[in-house]
Amino acid sequence: MPPRLQSGAGNVRILVCASCRAAGADPDAPRPGAVLAAGLAQALDTACEASVTVETVECLSVCKRPCTVALAGEGRWTYVYGDLDPKDGVETLLTFARQYRDTHDGIVPWRERADAIRKGVVARIPPIAIASPT
């Protein structure tokens, strides 16, 4: 699936690990991240949601917690979440991505987060200032 990127500070990128699989899973079965990414892309296309984008990445190095994603946005904290449900997690993750988008720094109050988001947190990374080329 090609990246669906938009520019601008109000946009949110959902990066989905496409390489992890659950322990003991059939090696020929679709990877949970690929299932989640496809569901997210379809839901975003249906909603004509341009401010939230999804792309797959090869590895987020959270292999023991398959179905892992990162949410990132310019000037915002980046979050990494694992153990998401590849099918039922689509709406939960999109709701959280919209909450994240609507903040100025990416910090959504703990009580406003869905249970799967609260339980799945792996890391929170501060915004990284990137110098523009001169």
JOMO-V92313 format. One record per run of one state. SS is the DSSP state (hx for helix, st for strand, lp for the rest). FROM is the first residue (numbers start at 1). LEN is the number of residues. If there is no record, write none. Layout:
ss = {SS SS}
from = {FROM FROM}
len = {LEN LEN}
//
This chain:
ss = {lp st lp hx lp st lp st lp st lp hx lp hx lp hx st lp}
from = {1 12 18 32 48 52 58 69 73 78 82 89 102 110 113 115 121 126}
len = {11 6 14 16 4 6 11 4 5 4 7 13 8 3 2 6 5 9}
//
